[in-house]
Amino acid sequence: DLGRIHSPCTQAQPKTSQEFLPDQARKMYAKMKKTALLLTVSAMSLQIAEAMPGENSDVAPFFGFMGAAIALVFSCMGAAYGTAKSGVGVASMGVMRPELVMKSIVPVVMAGVLGIYGLVIAVIISTGIPDTGYCMFGGYAHLASGLSCGLAGLAAGMAIGIVGDAGVRANAQQPKLYVGMILILIFAEALALYGLIVGIILTVKASSGCAAAASG
């Protein structure tokens, strides 16, 4: 029966390991980059720790200013993502239900507040770094303050953007979901508020620690 004869060209050939080589190479390259970055950061930390002559060091302001930059940059990244993601949902929903646009603008406003949190911490850190007598304790505390506020703002912005995008679209079809969407957004915004609170506590701790080191 000629109908049962299959040409070798038409049969599905199993994929060989060579076809997966580009993906595997990219994954291995990404892992190698992460490992190299971690090793570089660890080596720099060890060199800085060994080079410290005492409590006060010329390296300390680097950590302090990095904390201020990290707080502002990552918080603005979260605010930008949340604004863009939820703004796309509002624009798509507004084509069919333009009367709900102002009611659905809440996620955009809540995402924009995240940048203010980072700005507050950045200003507090930058004004708390003196010209002289800045100790490593204060530099590490300011770096931790910036990381806590910045990364918390980034996580909150991602949550607000995803929830806002899906929430405004669902609210256009079912108005009863509006209260639930607002509650989810409030709890997502609280994540950034936690980082702000911890960041303020760490900045106060940095000032007291440097003052104690100078008096001691």
N, C-alpha and C positions, 0 to 999 in steps of 0.2 A: 504494500500500500504506500503510494507516494506521499499521501497526506501525513503519514506518521514520520516521514523522514525530515529531520530538522537540519538545516544548514549550520555549520559551525559558526558562521558569522552572525546568525540570528539568536543563538543561545546566549543567555546571560552569563557572562564570565565572572567568576568570583574576583573580588578586589584583592589585589596583592598588598603587601605591607609597604611597597614603595609609593603607592598612591596616598597613603596616610603620612608620608614622610614630611611634607611641608607643615602640616598642623602640629605634628610631634616636635618638629624643629622649632616652631614658634613658641610652643609651650616650654620647651627646654630653655630657649633663649630668655623667656620671661622669668623663669625660675632662677637662671643664672644672674640676671640683672638684679632681682630682689636680693639674692645672696650676696652679690658684690656690694650693693648699697648698704646692707646690714653690716658687712665687714668693714666698709669704709667708715660708717658712723661709729662703730665700736672702736676702731683704731684712732679716730679723731678724739673720741671721748677719753681714751687712755692717755693720749699725748697731752691733752688739756689738763687732765688730772695730775699728771706727773710734772707739768710745767708750772703749776700754781705755786708761787712763792709763799703765799700765806692766805689770810682771809680775803684781803683786797687783791684784785687781779684785773689786768687789762682785758681779759677775756670775758669777764662777767657782763659788761654791757651788751656784748653780742647776744647772749641768751635773753637778756631783758628785752632788747629791741626785736628779737625774733619772736618773742611771745606777743608783743604788741602787733606785729605784722600778721602773725598766724591768726590771732583773734579776729582781726578785721577781714582778712582775705577769706578764710574759711566760712565765716558768718555771711559774708556777701555772696560767696558761692552758693550756700544754701538758700539765701534769699533770692538770688537770680534763678536758680533751678525751680524753686517753688512758684515764683512769679510767672516764669515762662510756661511751666507745665500746667498750672491752673488757668493761666490766661488763654492757652489753646483751647481748653475745655469751655471756658466762658464764651470765646469767640464762636466756637462750633455750635454751642447751644443757642447763642443769640441770633443765629440765622433763622431758626424756626420759632423761638420764643423770645423776642426782643424785650418784652416787658419784664423778664426775669434777670436781666443783665445786672442791674444795680443790686438786686438781692443776692446775686451769686458772686459779687465782687469780694466777699469776705475772705476767701482763701488768699487772694492777691494781697490784701491789706495785712493779713497775719504773716505772710511770707516776707513782706517788706519790713516788718518790725524786727526780724532776725538781724538785719544789718545794723540796726540801732544798738542791739546788745553788743555786737562786736566792736562798734565804734566807742561805746562807753568804756569797755575794758581796755581797748587800745589807748584811749586818752588817759585813763587812770594809770596804766603801766608806764606810758611815755613820760608823764609828769612825775612819776615816782622814781625815776632813774636819775640820781644826782651826777654832777660832773666829776666829782672825786669821792672816794670813800665808798664805792659800791662793791659789796662783797659777793662772793659766789653763791651764798645762800639766797640772797635777793634775786640773782640772775636765774637760778633754778626755779624759785618760787614764781617769778614772773613768766617764765617759759611754761610752767605747768598751768598757770592761770590762763594764758592765751590758748593753750591746747584744749583745756576743758571747755572754755567758752566757744572757741572756733569749731571744734569737732561736734559739740552738742548742737550748735546752730546749723551745721551742715546736715546732720542727721534729721533734725527737725524740718529743715527746708525740703529735704527729699520726701519725708512723710506728708508734709502739707501739700506739696505739688501733686503727688500721686492721688491722695485722697480728694483734693480739690478738683482735679481733672475728672475723676470718676463720679464724684459727688454732684457736681453741677449738671452733668449729663443725666444722671439718674433723677435728680430733683425736677428736671424739666418734664420727665415722664410720670413721676410719682411725687407730688408735693409733700407727702407725709414723711419723706426721707430727709427733709431739710434740718429738722432738729437733731437727728442722729449724725448728720454730716458736721454740724456745728460742734457737737460734743467731741467727735473724733478729732477735729481740728484743734480744739482747746487742749486736749491731752497731748497732741503732737507739739503744740506751741510750748507746753510745760517742759518738754525736754530741753529746749534752749534756755528756759528760765532757770532750770537746775544748774546748767553750766555757767550762767551768769552769776548765780549766787555763790557757787564754789570759786569762781574766778575772783570775785570781790573779796572773799575770805582769804584767798591766797595772796592777793596784793597787800592786804593789811598785815598778813603774816610776814611778807617780805620786808616791809618797812620796819616792823618791830625786830626782826632778826638782824638786819643790818645795824640798827641802833644799838642792839645788845652787843654785837661784835665790836662796834666802835668804842663803846664804853668799857668793854672788857679788855 
